[in-house]
């Protein structure tokens, strides 16, 4: 039996496993400890019935872990249907929502789900906001990326406090932010896109952490106050190094991992 390493989210350890003789995965979790009783959340084998292909692409629990949003591809085209289930019973609460793209994120109260969709060129270009219990066909269009060179991604910061909407091309990016407890609010722009400038954002305490390649081919790390995150308030934390690529930054409560 093959099993992935468990990853902790809140009080739960999430992992996948494949049973002997089965083609597809089980999506599982355990509460509080890796040796606790197992909960099987999704059975990819059952979802594959009647389909030549099946792939659960993304699994995203709600902040209180009572709900589970997941995206499913049954064609191999990397275009997904979005579903929301009750994590305890498996009851379907929402879906399928068709043509969903790579990313999705919950509001802080778990009542609203943000997701992206594809255009005809398989570019993630629209962000929608869906309030659970409402008709999915009435989901609100929050943002549409007008530049064909850019795709969008929605994510929640590790702190859980903010939603980040990133528009990125191969050489440029820009980030908008929204407090996760204000899902009907307006995403605010940190810094407008500029040619040949990539920057990416995370949240840590009273500041945003900003990984930027402006005059820094291998990226440098900056910070800015959440209350005033625009360019004039950016302050360097870790300077650029010509011999070292700053590939990512992961923030924890008391430390950062580079």
Secondary structure, DSSP 8 states (H G I E B T S, - for coil): -EE---EEETTEEEEEEE-TT-SS-EEEEEESSTTS-EEEEEEHHHHTTT-S--EEEEEEE-TTSSEEEEEEESSSSS-EEEEEEETTT--EEEEEEEEEEEEEEE-TTSSEEEEEEE-TTS-EEEEEEEETTS-GGG-EEEEE---TT-EEEEEE-TTSSEEEEEEE-SS-EEEEEEETT-TTS--EESS---TT--EEEEEETTEEEEEE-TT-TT-EEEEEEGGG-SGGG-EEEE--BTTB-----EE-SS-EE-
